[in-house]
Structures are given as C-alpha cells and as structure tokens.
Amino acid sequence: MSRLPVLTLYTRRGCHLCEQAEERLRLLDFAYRPVDVDRDPALRARYGDDVPVLALGERVLLKGVLSRARLSELKLRLLREAGENR
C-alpha cells in the first residue's frame, strides 16, 4: 500500500500540459484525482489559466510543466513527510 496521499490535479480539457501531467503521474504511481477547473466558477477564478496545478488539500505543490524530474522530487518529499508523520 502506498504511503503517498491522494493529490488533486486541477486541469482542463484540451490542455496539453495537463495531459502530460496525468501521464507522468500515472507512470510514477501517484494517486490523484483530476478536477476540471472549468466546471466550477470558483476554481476557474482561483486558477485561471495556471493549469495544471497539483495540490494536497489547499496546499499547492506544483503548477505549470510537471516534468518527470519535478514529480520525482515531489514524490521523495511526500514520502519523507509521510515517514515523519508516523
């Protein structure tokens, strides 16, 4: 069982960076749920064109280009945090 938390990926249809982010999240075995910001006026106002955005609760972890390197670094950080909170 993964010690990684379930993250939220704020995205929108037709966003190539969002599609790349989802592919990389899957490849690195992240647990996430995608949320289309255009389906919620409050999220649209909050994130505007700043998608993809990867968040843990209200905490924005990454936004913009979610490269494999950035996501790998984030994964290590989240695993360390999970270990410290045991």
PDB file of N, CA, C and O in Angstrom:
ATOM      1  N   MET A   1       0.847  -1.194   0.000  1.00  0.00           N
ATOM      2  CA  MET A   1       0.000   0.000   0.000  1.00  0.00           C
ATOM      3  C   MET A   1       0.885   1.248   0.000  1.00  0.00           C
ATOM      4  O   MET A   1       1.852   1.327   0.759  1.00  0.00           O
ATOM      5  N   SER A   2       0.559   2.206  -0.838  1.00  0.00           N
ATOM      6  CA  SER A   2       1.353   3.410  -0.979  1.00  0.00           C
ATOM      7  C   SER A   2       1.190   4.316   0.231  1.00  0.00           C
ATOM      8  O   SER A   2       0.109   4.446   0.805  1.00  0.00           O
ATOM      9  N   ARG A   3       2.292   4.929   0.589  1.00  0.00           N
ATOM     10  CA  ARG A   3       2.252   5.905   1.672  1.00  0.00           C
ATOM     11  C   ARG A   3       2.001   7.305   1.131  1.00  0.00           C
ATOM     12  O   ARG A   3       1.949   8.273   1.889  1.00  0.00           O
ATOM     13  N   LEU A   4       1.848   7.403  -0.176  1.00  0.00           N
ATOM     14  CA  LEU A   4       1.587   8.703  -0.785  1.00  0.00           C
ATOM     15  C   LEU A   4       0.126   9.102  -0.604  1.00  0.00           C
ATOM     16  O   LEU A   4      -0.767   8.266  -0.738  1.00  0.00           O
ATOM     17  N   PRO A   5      -0.119  10.369  -0.304  1.00  0.00           N
ATOM     18  CA  PRO A   5      -1.508  10.832  -0.194  1.00  0.00           C
ATOM     19  C   PRO A   5      -2.139  10.962  -1.572  1.00  0.00           C
ATOM     20  O   PRO A   5      -1.439  11.020  -2.583  1.00  0.00           O
ATOM     21  N   VAL A   6      -3.448  11.007  -1.605  1.00  0.00           N
ATOM     22  CA  VAL A   6      -4.168  11.255  -2.853  1.00  0.00           C
ATOM     23  C   VAL A   6      -4.120  12.757  -3.113  1.00  0.00           C
ATOM     24  O   VAL A   6      -4.546  13.561  -2.283  1.00  0.00           O
ATOM     25  N   LEU A   7      -3.597  13.115  -4.272  1.00  0.00           N
ATOM     26  CA  LEU A   7      -3.459  14.517  -4.648  1.00  0.00           C
ATOM     27  C   LEU A   7      -4.586  14.921  -5.583  1.00  0.00           C
ATOM     28  O   LEU A   7      -5.279  14.072  -6.143  1.00  0.00           O
ATOM     29  N   THR A   8      -4.761  16.217  -5.744  1.00  0.00           N
ATOM     30  CA  THR A   8      -5.736  16.754  -6.694  1.00  0.00           C
ATOM     31  C   THR A   8      -4.976  17.400  -7.838  1.00  0.00           C
ATOM     32  O   THR A   8      -4.074  18.208  -7.618  1.00  0.00           O
ATOM     33  N   LEU A   9      -5.342  17.039  -9.057  1.00  0.00           N
ATOM     34  CA  LEU A   9      -4.759  17.652 -10.241  1.00  0.00           C
ATOM     35  C   LEU A   9      -5.825  18.544 -10.868  1.00  0.00           C
ATOM     36  O   LEU A   9      -6.803  18.060 -11.437  1.00  0.00           O
ATOM     37  N   TYR A  10      -5.619  19.852 -10.756  1.00  0.00           N
ATOM     38  CA  TYR A  10      -6.537  20.800 -11.386  1.00  0.00           C
ATOM     39  C   TYR A  10      -6.124  20.928 -12.842  1.00  0.00           C
ATOM     40  O   TYR A  10      -4.963  21.192 -13.154  1.00  0.00           O
ATOM     41  N   THR A  11      -7.083  20.739 -13.716  1.00  0.00           N
ATOM     42  CA  THR A  11      -6.811  20.598 -15.146  1.00  0.00           C
ATOM     43  C   THR A  11      -7.953  21.203 -15.938  1.00  0.00           C
ATOM     44  O   THR A  11      -8.903  21.742 -15.369  1.00  0.00           O
ATOM     45  N   ARG A  12      -7.853  21.108 -17.255  1.00  0.00           N
ATOM     46  CA  ARG A  12      -8.969  21.483 -18.129  1.00  0.00           C
ATOM     47  C   ARG A  12      -8.849  20.711 -19.435  1.00  0.00           C
ATOM     48  O   ARG A  12      -7.764  20.269 -19.811  1.00  0.00           O
ATOM     49  N   ARG A  13      -9.952  20.559 -20.106  1.00  0.00           N
ATOM     50  CA  ARG A  13      -9.965  19.843 -21.400  1.00  0.00           C
ATOM     51  C   ARG A  13      -9.136  20.614 -22.418  1.00  0.00           C
ATOM     52  O   ARG A  13      -9.145  21.844 -22.455  1.00  0.00           O
ATOM     53  N   GLY A  14      -8.420  19.857 -23.240  1.00  0.00           N
ATOM     54  CA  GLY A  14      -7.652  20.461 -24.313  1.00  0.00           C
ATOM     55  C   GLY A  14      -6.316  21.039 -23.893  1.00  0.00           C
ATOM     56  O   GLY A  14      -5.636  21.666 -24.706  1.00  0.00           O
ATOM     57  N   CYS A  15      -5.929  20.847 -22.657  1.00  0.00           N
ATOM     58  CA  CYS A  15      -4.661  21.371 -22.142  1.00  0.00           C
ATOM     59  C   CYS A  15      -3.579  20.301 -22.309  1.00  0.00           C
ATOM     60  O   CYS A  15      -3.604  19.280 -21.621  1.00  0.00           O
ATOM     61  N   HIS A  16      -2.638  20.531 -23.214  1.00  0.00           N
ATOM     62  CA  HIS A  16      -1.613  19.515 -23.450  1.00  0.00           C
ATOM     63  C   HIS A  16      -0.697  19.335 -22.240  1.00  0.00           C
ATOM     64  O   HIS A  16      -0.223  18.227 -21.991  1.00  0.00           O
ATOM     65  N   LEU A  17      -0.441  20.401 -21.486  1.00  0.00           N
ATOM     66  CA  LEU A  17       0.372  20.255 -20.275  1.00  0.00           C
ATOM     67  C   LEU A  17      -0.348  19.399 -19.229  1.00  0.00           C
ATOM     68  O   LEU A  17       0.281  18.640 -18.491  1.00  0.00           O
ATOM     69  N   CYS A  18      -1.665  19.534 -19.178  1.00  0.00           N
ATOM     70  CA  CYS A  18      -2.464  18.719 -18.246  1.00  0.00           C
ATOM     71  C   CYS A  18      -2.415  17.247 -18.644  1.00  0.00           C
ATOM     72  O   CYS A  18      -2.294  16.369 -17.789  1.00  0.00           O
ATOM     73  N   GLU A  19      -2.508  16.985 -19.931  1.00  0.00           N
ATOM     74  CA  GLU A  19      -2.436  15.606 -20.419  1.00  0.00           C
ATOM     75  C   GLU A  19      -1.069  14.997 -20.114  1.00  0.00           C
ATOM     76  O   GLU A  19      -0.982  13.839 -19.704  1.00  0.00           O
ATOM     77  N   GLN A  20      -0.005  15.770 -20.311  1.00  0.00           N
ATOM     78  CA  GLN A  20       1.342  15.294 -19.984  1.00  0.00           C
ATOM     79  C   GLN A  20       1.466  15.029 -18.486  1.00  0.00           C
ATOM     80  O   GLN A  20       2.056  14.031 -18.071  1.00  0.00           O
ATOM     81  N   ALA A  21       0.911  15.923 -17.685  1.00  0.00           N
ATOM     82  CA  ALA A  21       0.979  15.758 -16.230  1.00  0.00           C
ATOM     83  C   ALA A  21       0.290  14.467 -15.803  1.00  0.00           C
ATOM     84  O   ALA A  21       0.829  13.725 -14.981  1.00  0.00           O
ATOM     85  N   GLU A  22      -0.886  14.190 -16.345  1.00  0.00           N
ATOM     86  CA  GLU A  22      -1.604  12.966 -15.985  1.00  0.00           C
ATOM     87  C   GLU A  22      -0.808  11.724 -16.372  1.00  0.00           C
ATOM     88  O   GLU A  22      -0.741  10.763 -15.606  1.00  0.00           O
ATOM     89  N   GLU A  23      -0.210  11.744 -17.551  1.00  0.00           N
ATOM     90  CA  GLU A  23       0.588  10.605 -17.994  1.00  0.00           C
ATOM     91  C   GLU A  23       1.771  10.370 -17.052  1.00  0.00           C
ATOM     92  O   GLU A  23       2.054   9.234 -16.672  1.00  0.00           O
ATOM     93  N   ARG A  24       2.447  11.437 -16.685  1.00  0.00           N
ATOM     94  CA  ARG A  24       3.614  11.307 -15.801  1.00  0.00           C
ATOM     95  C   ARG A  24       3.214  10.900 -14.390  1.00  0.00           C
ATOM     96  O   ARG A  24       3.925  10.131 -13.743  1.00  0.00           O
ATOM     97  N   LEU A  25       2.090  11.404 -13.909  1.00  0.00           N
ATOM     98  CA  LEU A  25       1.611  10.996 -12.582  1.00  0.00           C
ATOM     99  C   LEU A  25       1.322   9.501 -12.555  1.00  0.00           C
ATOM    100  O   LEU A  25       1.656   8.815 -11.589  1.00  0.00           O
ATOM    101  N   ARG A  26       0.706   9.002 -13.608  1.00  0.00           N
ATOM    102  CA  ARG A  26       0.420   7.557 -13.699  1.00  0.00           C
ATOM    103  C   ARG A  26       1.716   6.754 -13.746  1.00  0.00           C
ATOM    104  O   ARG A  26       1.854   5.749 -13.049  1.00  0.00           O
ATOM    105  N   LEU A  27       2.664   7.197 -14.568  1.00  0.00           N
ATOM    106  CA  LEU A  27       3.942   6.473 -14.703  1.00  0.00           C
ATOM    107  C   LEU A  27       4.706   6.402 -13.379  1.00  0.00           C
ATOM    108  O   LEU A  27       5.407   5.427 -13.112  1.00  0.00           O
ATOM    109  N   LEU A  28       4.567   7.433 -12.561  1.00  0.00           N
ATOM    110  CA  LEU A  28       5.279   7.477 -11.280  1.00  0.00           C
ATOM    111  C   LEU A  28       4.429   6.965 -10.116  1.00  0.00           C
ATOM    112  O   LEU A  28       4.805   7.118  -8.954  1.00  0.00           O
ATOM    113  N   ASP A  29       3.287   6.361 -10.431  1.00  0.00           N
ATOM    114  CA  ASP A  29       2.398   5.737  -9.431  1.00  0.00           C
ATOM    115  C   ASP A  29       1.877   6.695  -8.370  1.00  0.00           C
ATOM    116  O   ASP A  29       1.777   6.336  -7.197  1.00  0.00           O
ATOM    117  N   PHE A  30       1.548   7.905  -8.780  1.00  0.00           N
ATOM    118  CA  PHE A  30       0.889   8.841  -7.866  1.00  0.00           C
ATOM    119  C   PHE A  30      -0.592   8.505  -7.809  1.00  0.00           C
ATOM    120  O   PHE A  30      -1.181   8.090  -8.807  1.00  0.00           O
ATOM    121  N   ALA A  31      -1.183   8.681  -6.658  1.00  0.00           N
ATOM    122  CA  ALA A  31      -2.637   8.590  -6.516  1.00  0.00           C
ATOM    123  C   ALA A  31      -3.156  10.026  -6.644  1.00  0.00           C
ATOM    124  O   ALA A  31      -2.743  10.911  -5.895  1.00  0.00           O
ATOM    125  N   TYR A  32      -4.054  10.244  -7.590  1.00  0.00           N
ATOM    126  CA  TYR A  32      -4.566  11.597  -7.787  1.00  0.00           C
ATOM    127  C   TYR A  32      -5.980  11.531  -8.336  1.00  0.00           C
ATOM    128  O   TYR A  32      -6.425  10.516  -8.872  1.00  0.00           O
ATOM    129  N   ARG A  33      -6.660  12.644  -8.182  1.00  0.00           N
ATOM    130  CA  ARG A  33      -7.975  12.770  -8.804  1.00  0.00           C
ATOM    131  C   ARG A  33      -7.965  14.046  -9.632  1.00  0.00           C
ATOM    132  O   ARG A  33      -7.614  15.114  -9.129  1.00  0.00           O
ATOM    133  N   PRO A  34      -8.345  13.938 -10.891  1.00  0.00           N
ATOM    134  CA  PRO A  34      -8.379  15.129 -11.743  1.00  0.00           C
ATOM    135  C   PRO A  34      -9.655  15.936 -11.500  1.00  0.00           C
ATOM    136  O   PRO A  34     -10.731  15.371 -11.300  1.00  0.00           O
ATOM    137  N   VAL A  35      -9.522  17.239 -11.519  1.00  0.00           N
ATOM    138  CA  VAL A  35     -10.665  18.143 -11.368  1.00  0.00           C
ATOM    139  C   VAL A  35     -10.583  19.185 -12.475  1.00  0.00           C
ATOM    140  O   VAL A  35      -9.590  19.904 -12.587  1.00  0.00           O
ATOM    141  N   ASP A  36     -11.623  19.261 -13.284  1.00  0.00           N
ATOM    142  CA  ASP A  36     -11.685  20.232 -14.376  1.00  0.00           C
ATOM    143  C   ASP A  36     -12.101  21.584 -13.795  1.00  0.00           C
ATOM    144  O   ASP A  36     -13.223  21.739 -13.314  1.00  0.00           O
ATOM    145  N   VAL A  37     -11.191  22.562 -13.843  1.00  0.00           N
ATOM    146  CA  VAL A  37     -11.477  23.867 -13.242  1.00  0.00           C
ATOM    147  C   VAL A  37     -12.609  24.599 -13.952  1.00  0.00           C
ATOM    148  O   VAL A  37     -13.258  25.461 -13.360  1.00  0.00           O
ATOM    149  N   ASP A  38     -12.848  24.261 -15.213  1.00  0.00           N
ATOM    150  CA  ASP A  38     -13.893  24.956 -15.959  1.00  0.00           C
ATOM    151  C   ASP A  38     -15.294  24.524 -15.554  1.00  0.00           C
ATOM    152  O   ASP A  38     -16.271  25.150 -15.966  1.00  0.00           O
ATOM    153  N   ARG A  39     -15.413  23.474 -14.761  1.00  0.00           N
ATOM    154  CA  ARG A  39     -16.728  23.008 -14.299  1.00  0.00           C
ATOM    155  C   ARG A  39     -17.173  23.724 -13.018  1.00  0.00           C
ATOM    156  O   ARG A  39     -18.309  23.558 -12.573  1.00  0.00           O
ATOM    157  N   ASP A  40     -16.277  24.516 -12.432  1.00  0.00           N
ATOM    158  CA  ASP A  40     -16.586  25.204 -11.173  1.00  0.00           C
ATOM    159  C   ASP A  40     -16.103  26.649 -11.278  1.00  0.00           C
ATOM    160  O   ASP A  40     -14.898  26.886 -11.368  1.00  0.00           O
ATOM    161  N   PRO A  41     -17.026  27.622 -11.268  1.00  0.00           N
ATOM    162  CA  PRO A  41     -16.627  29.028 -11.407  1.00  0.00           C
ATOM    163  C   PRO A  41     -15.612  29.486 -10.348  1.00  0.00           C
ATOM    164  O   PRO A  41     -14.750  30.316 -10.638  1.00  0.00           O
ATOM    165  N   ALA A  42     -15.709  28.959  -9.144  1.00  0.00           N
ATOM    166  CA  ALA A  42     -14.759  29.353  -8.087  1.00  0.00           C
ATOM    167  C   ALA A  42     -13.354  28.842  -8.414  1.00  0.00           C
ATOM    168  O   ALA A  42     -12.368  29.552  -8.218  1.00  0.00           O
ATOM    169  N   LEU A  43     -13.270  27.608  -8.911  1.00  0.00           N
ATOM    170  CA  LEU A  43     -11.956  27.069  -9.281  1.00  0.00           C
ATOM    171  C   LEU A  43     -11.414  27.791 -10.508  1.00  0.00           C
ATOM    172  O   LEU A  43     -10.217  28.065 -10.590  1.00  0.00           O
ATOM    173  N   ARG A  44     -12.282  28.098 -11.453  1.00  0.00           N
ATOM    174  CA  ARG A  44     -11.861  28.841 -12.648  1.00  0.00           C
ATOM    175  C   ARG A  44     -11.286  30.194 -12.239  1.00  0.00           C
ATOM    176  O   ARG A  44     -10.260  30.620 -12.769  1.00  0.00           O
ATOM    177  N   ALA A  45     -11.939  30.863 -11.305  1.00  0.00           N
ATOM    178  CA  ALA A  45     -11.458  32.164 -10.828  1.00  0.00           C
ATOM    179  C   ALA A  45     -10.141  32.013 -10.069  1.00  0.00           C
ATOM    180  O   ALA A  45      -9.255  32.861 -10.177  1.00  0.00           O
ATOM    181  N   ARG A  46     -10.020  30.934  -9.306  1.00  0.00           N
ATOM    182  CA  ARG A  46      -8.821  30.726  -8.486  1.00  0.00           C
ATOM    183  C   ARG A  46      -7.592  30.387  -9.331  1.00  0.00           C
ATOM    184  O   ARG A  46      -6.513  30.930  -9.098  1.00  0.00           O
ATOM    185  N   TYR A  47      -7.746  29.502 -10.300  1.00  0.00           N
ATOM    186  CA  TYR A  47      -6.600  29.016 -11.063  1.00  0.00           C
ATOM    187  C   TYR A  47      -6.462  29.640 -12.445  1.00  0.00           C
ATOM    188  O   TYR A  47      -5.380  29.597 -13.031  1.00  0.00           O
ATOM    189  N   GLY A  48      -7.537  30.221 -12.977  1.00  0.00           N
ATOM    190  CA  GLY A  48      -7.450  30.863 -14.284  1.00  0.00           C
ATOM    191  C   GLY A  48      -6.796  29.961 -15.310  1.00  0.00           C
ATOM    192  O   GLY A  48      -7.252  28.843 -15.553  1.00  0.00           O
ATOM    193  N   ASP A  49      -5.734  30.450 -15.904  1.00  0.00           N
ATOM    194  CA  ASP A  49      -5.018  29.673 -16.916  1.00  0.00           C
ATOM    195  C   ASP A  49      -3.795  28.960 -16.334  1.00  0.00           C
ATOM    196  O   ASP A  49      -2.991  28.405 -17.082  1.00  0.00           O
ATOM    197  N   ASP A  50      -3.650  28.969 -15.024  1.00  0.00           N
ATOM    198  CA  ASP A  50      -2.489  28.353 -14.354  1.00  0.00           C
ATOM    199  C   ASP A  50      -2.676  26.854 -14.140  1.00  0.00           C
ATOM    200  O   ASP A  50      -2.485  26.367 -13.026  1.00  0.00           O
ATOM    201  N   VAL A  51      -3.036  26.131 -15.163  1.00  0.00           N
ATOM    202  CA  VAL A  51      -3.156  24.684 -15.043  1.00  0.00           C
ATOM    203  C   VAL A  51      -2.076  24.042 -15.891  1.00  0.00           C
ATOM    204  O   VAL A  51      -1.653  24.635 -16.883  1.00  0.00           O
ATOM    205  N   PRO A  52      -1.627  22.882 -15.544  1.00  0.00           N
ATOM    206  CA  PRO A  52      -2.061  22.052 -14.428  1.00  0.00           C
ATOM    207  C   PRO A  52      -1.522  22.561 -13.083  1.00  0.00           C
ATOM    208  O   PRO A  52      -0.466  23.187 -12.998  1.00  0.00           O
ATOM    209  N   VAL A  53      -2.295  22.263 -12.052  1.00  0.00           N
ATOM    210  CA  VAL A  53      -1.904  22.565 -10.676  1.00  0.00           C
ATOM    211  C   VAL A  53      -2.086  21.282  -9.877  1.00  0.00           C
ATOM    212  O   VAL A  53      -3.145  20.655  -9.925  1.00  0.00           O
ATOM    213  N   LEU A  54      -1.060  20.901  -9.151  1.00  0.00           N
ATOM    214  CA  LEU A  54      -1.106  19.705  -8.316  1.00  0.00           C
ATOM    215  C   LEU A  54      -1.154  20.155  -6.864  1.00  0.00           C
ATOM    216  O   LEU A  54      -0.300  20.918  -6.411  1.00  0.00           O
ATOM    217  N   ALA A  55      -2.163  19.674  -6.136  1.00  0.00           N
ATOM    218  CA  ALA A  55      -2.375  20.147  -4.771  1.00  0.00           C
ATOM    219  C   ALA A  55      -2.634  18.995  -3.815  1.00  0.00           C
ATOM    220  O   ALA A  55      -3.077  17.913  -4.201  1.00  0.00           O
ATOM    221  N   LEU A  56      -2.341  19.274  -2.563  1.00  0.00           N
ATOM    222  CA  LEU A  56      -2.675  18.384  -1.450  1.00  0.00           C
ATOM    223  C   LEU A  56      -3.552  19.200  -0.536  1.00  0.00           C
ATOM    224  O   LEU A  56      -3.070  20.057   0.205  1.00  0.00           O
ATOM    225  N   GLY A  57      -4.846  18.932  -0.590  1.00  0.00           N
ATOM    226  CA  GLY A  57      -5.785  19.791   0.132  1.00  0.00           C
ATOM    227  C   GLY A  57      -5.719  21.189  -0.459  1.00  0.00           C
ATOM    228  O   GLY A  57      -5.848  21.358  -1.672  1.00  0.00           O
ATOM    229  N   GLU A  58      -5.520  22.188   0.382  1.00  0.00           N
ATOM    230  CA  GLU A  58      -5.409  23.579  -0.072  1.00  0.00           C
ATOM    231  C   GLU A  58      -3.969  23.949  -0.429  1.00  0.00           C
ATOM    232  O   GLU A  58      -3.718  25.042  -0.935  1.00  0.00           O
ATOM    233  N   ARG A  59      -3.045  23.063  -0.173  1.00  0.00           N
ATOM    234  CA  ARG A  59      -1.606  23.322  -0.395  1.00  0.00           C
ATOM    235  C   ARG A  59      -1.215  23.029  -1.842  1.00  0.00           C
ATOM    236  O   ARG A  59      -1.240  21.877  -2.277  1.00  0.00           O
ATOM    237  N   VAL A  60      -0.856  24.072  -2.583  1.00  0.00           N
ATOM    238  CA  VAL A  60      -0.391  23.892  -3.954  1.00  0.00           C
ATOM    239  C   VAL A  60       1.033  23.362  -3.895  1.00  0.00           C
ATOM    240  O   VAL A  60       1.915  23.971  -3.289  1.00  0.00           O
ATOM    241  N   LEU A  61       1.239  22.218  -4.535  1.00  0.00           N
ATOM    242  CA  LEU A  61       2.551  21.566  -4.537  1.00  0.00           C
ATOM    243  C   LEU A  61       3.365  21.957  -5.766  1.00  0.00           C
ATOM    244  O   LEU A  61       4.546  22.285  -5.653  1.00  0.00           O
ATOM    245  N   LEU A  62       2.738  21.923  -6.933  1.00  0.00           N
ATOM    246  CA  LEU A  62       3.397  22.254  -8.193  1.00  0.00           C
ATOM    247  C   LEU A  62       2.377  22.832  -9.147  1.00  0.00           C
ATOM    248  O   LEU A  62       1.185  22.534  -9.063  1.00  0.00           O
ATOM    249  N   LYS A  63       2.858  23.661 -10.051  1.00  0.00           N
ATOM    250  CA  LYS A  63       1.993  24.100 -11.147  1.00  0.00           C
ATOM    251  C   LYS A  63       2.854  24.379 -12.368  1.00  0.00           C
ATOM    252  O   LYS A  63       4.065  24.580 -12.270  1.00  0.00           O
ATOM    253  N   GLY A  64       2.197  24.385 -13.518  1.00  0.00           N
ATOM    254  CA  GLY A  64       2.930  24.574 -14.763  1.00  0.00           C
ATOM    255  C   GLY A  64       3.375  23.243 -15.328  1.00  0.00           C
ATOM    256  O   GLY A  64       2.658  22.247 -15.225  1.00  0.00           O
ATOM    257  N   VAL A  65       4.546  23.221 -15.920  1.00  0.00           N
ATOM    258  CA  VAL A  65       5.071  21.994 -16.514  1.00  0.00           C
ATOM    259  C   VAL A  65       5.456  21.020 -15.402  1.00  0.00           C
ATOM    260  O   VAL A  65       6.347  21.308 -14.605  1.00  0.00           O
ATOM    261  N   LEU A  66       4.793  19.880 -15.348  1.00  0.00           N
ATOM    262  CA  LEU A  66       5.084  18.870 -14.322  1.00  0.00           C
ATOM    263  C   LEU A  66       5.982  17.813 -14.955  1.00  0.00           C
ATOM    264  O   LEU A  66       5.525  16.752 -15.382  1.00  0.00           O
ATOM    265  N   SER A  67       7.261  18.131 -15.003  1.00  0.00           N
ATOM    266  CA  SER A  67       8.232  17.220 -15.609  1.00  0.00           C
ATOM    267  C   SER A  67       8.422  15.996 -14.727  1.00  0.00           C
ATOM    268  O   SER A  67       8.063  15.994 -13.549  1.00  0.00           O
ATOM    269  N   ARG A  68       8.980  14.983 -15.310  1.00  0.00           N
ATOM    270  CA  ARG A  68       9.289  13.755 -14.557  1.00  0.00           C
ATOM    271  C   ARG A  68      10.226  14.071 -13.389  1.00  0.00           C
ATOM    272  O   ARG A  68      10.062  13.531 -12.296  1.00  0.00           O
ATOM    273  N   ALA A  69      11.204  14.942 -13.621  1.00  0.00           N
ATOM    274  CA  ALA A  69      12.153  15.307 -12.558  1.00  0.00           C
ATOM    275  C   ALA A  69      11.453  16.019 -11.401  1.00  0.00           C
ATOM    276  O   ALA A  69      11.697  15.696 -10.238  1.00  0.00           O
ATOM    277  N   ARG A  70      10.595  16.975 -11.707  1.00  0.00           N
ATOM    278  CA  ARG A  70       9.873  17.706 -10.651  1.00  0.00           C
ATOM    279  C   ARG A  70       8.956  16.766  -9.870  1.00  0.00           C
ATOM    280  O   ARG A  70       8.869  16.852  -8.645  1.00  0.00           O
ATOM    281  N   LEU A  71       8.279  15.877 -10.580  1.00  0.00           N
ATOM    282  CA  LEU A  71       7.380  14.944  -9.912  1.00  0.00           C
ATOM    283  C   LEU A  71       8.148  13.920  -9.077  1.00  0.00           C
ATOM    284  O   LEU A  71       7.688  13.531  -8.004  1.00  0.00           O
ATOM    285  N   SER A  72       9.302  13.486  -9.553  1.00  0.00           N
ATOM    286  CA  SER A  72      10.122  12.547  -8.771  1.00  0.00           C
ATOM    287  C   SER A  72      10.601  13.201  -7.482  1.00  0.00           C
ATOM    288  O   SER A  72      10.592  12.580  -6.419  1.00  0.00           O
ATOM    289  N   GLU A  73      11.016  14.449  -7.584  1.00  0.00           N
ATOM    290  CA  GLU A  73      11.448  15.194  -6.395  1.00  0.00           C
ATOM    291  C   GLU A  73      10.285  15.346  -5.409  1.00  0.00           C
ATOM    292  O   GLU A  73      10.455  15.171  -4.203  1.00  0.00           O
ATOM    293  N   LEU A  74       9.110  15.673  -5.936  1.00  0.00           N
ATOM    294  CA  LEU A  74       7.928  15.804  -5.084  1.00  0.00           C
ATOM    295  C   LEU A  74       7.594  14.480  -4.409  1.00  0.00           C
ATOM    296  O   LEU A  74       7.251  14.456  -3.227  1.00  0.00           O
ATOM    297  N   LYS A  75       7.691  13.395  -5.137  1.00  0.00           N
ATOM    298  CA  LYS A  75       7.386  12.076  -4.574  1.00  0.00           C
ATOM    299  C   LYS A  75       8.304  11.771  -3.394  1.00  0.00           C
ATOM    300  O   LYS A  75       7.845  11.299  -2.354  1.00  0.00           O
ATOM    301  N   LEU A  76       9.586  12.037  -3.551  1.00  0.00           N
ATOM    302  CA  LEU A  76      10.526  11.820  -2.436  1.00  0.00           C
ATOM    303  C   LEU A  76      10.174  12.691  -1.239  1.00  0.00           C
ATOM    304  O   LEU A  76      10.214  12.233  -0.097  1.00  0.00           O
ATOM    305  N   ARG A  77       9.829  13.948  -1.502  1.00  0.00           N
ATOM    306  CA  ARG A  77       9.460  14.865  -0.415  1.00  0.00           C
ATOM    307  C   ARG A  77       8.203  14.370   0.319  1.00  0.00           C
ATOM    308  O   ARG A  77       8.149  14.396   1.548  1.00  0.00           O
ATOM    309  N   LEU A  78       7.208  13.927  -0.434  1.00  0.00           N
ATOM    310  CA  LEU A  78       5.970  13.438   0.182  1.00  0.00           C
ATOM    311  C   LEU A  78       6.213  12.158   0.975  1.00  0.00           C
ATOM    312  O   LEU A  78       5.632  11.971   2.045  1.00  0.00           O
ATOM    313  N   LEU A  79       7.065  11.278   0.458  1.00  0.00           N
ATOM    314  CA  LEU A  79       7.384  10.049   1.190  1.00  0.00           C
ATOM    315  C   LEU A  79       8.121  10.368   2.489  1.00  0.00           C
ATOM    316  O   LEU A  79       7.863   9.746   3.519  1.00  0.00           O
ATOM    317  N   ARG A  80       9.035  11.335   2.442  1.00  0.00           N
ATOM    318  CA  ARG A  80       9.728  11.758   3.678  1.00  0.00           C
ATOM    319  C   ARG A  80       8.730  12.316   4.691  1.00  0.00           C
ATOM    320  O   ARG A  80       8.776  11.976   5.873  1.00  0.00           O
ATOM    321  N   GLU A  81       7.826  13.177   4.216  1.00  0.00           N
ATOM    322  CA  GLU A  81       6.824  13.752   5.106  1.00  0.00           C
ATOM    323  C   GLU A  81       5.944  12.676   5.717  1.00  0.00           C
ATOM    324  O   GLU A  81       5.606  12.748   6.898  1.00  0.00           O
ATOM    325  N   ALA A  82       5.570  11.679   4.927  1.00  0.00           N
ATOM    326  CA  ALA A  82       4.734  10.585   5.422  1.00  0.00           C
ATOM    327  C   ALA A  82       5.480   9.809   6.501  1.00  0.00           C
ATOM    328  O   ALA A  82       4.882   9.404   7.498  1.00  0.00           O
ATOM    329  N   GLY A  83       6.779   9.599   6.311  1.00  0.00           N
ATOM    330  CA  GLY A  83       7.594   8.905   7.292  1.00  0.00           C
ATOM    331  C   GLY A  83       7.753   9.675   8.585  1.00  0.00           C
ATOM    332  O   GLY A  83       7.798   9.087   9.666  1.00  0.00           O
ATOM    333  N   GLU A  84       7.839  11.002   8.473  1.00  0.00           N
ATOM    334  CA  GLU A  84       7.980  11.850   9.654  1.00  0.00           C
ATOM    335  C   GLU A  84       6.690  11.931  10.449  1.00  0.00           C
ATOM    336  O   GLU A  84       6.726  12.172  11.655  1.00  0.00           O
ATOM    337  N   ASN A  85       5.555  11.736   9.800  1.00  0.00           N
ATOM    338  CA  ASN A  85       4.254  11.867  10.459  1.00  0.00           C
ATOM    339  C   ASN A  85       3.743  10.549  11.027  1.00  0.00           C
ATOM    340  O   ASN A  85       2.601  10.467  11.480  1.00  0.00           O
ATOM    341  N   ARG A  86       4.573   9.529  11.006  1.00  0.00           N
ATOM    342  CA  ARG A  86       4.153   8.236  11.548  1.00  0.00           C
ATOM    343  C   ARG A  86       4.096   8.265  13.039  1.00  0.00           C
ATOM    344  O   ARG A  86       3.759   7.260  13.664  1.00  0.00           O
TER     345      ARG A  86
END
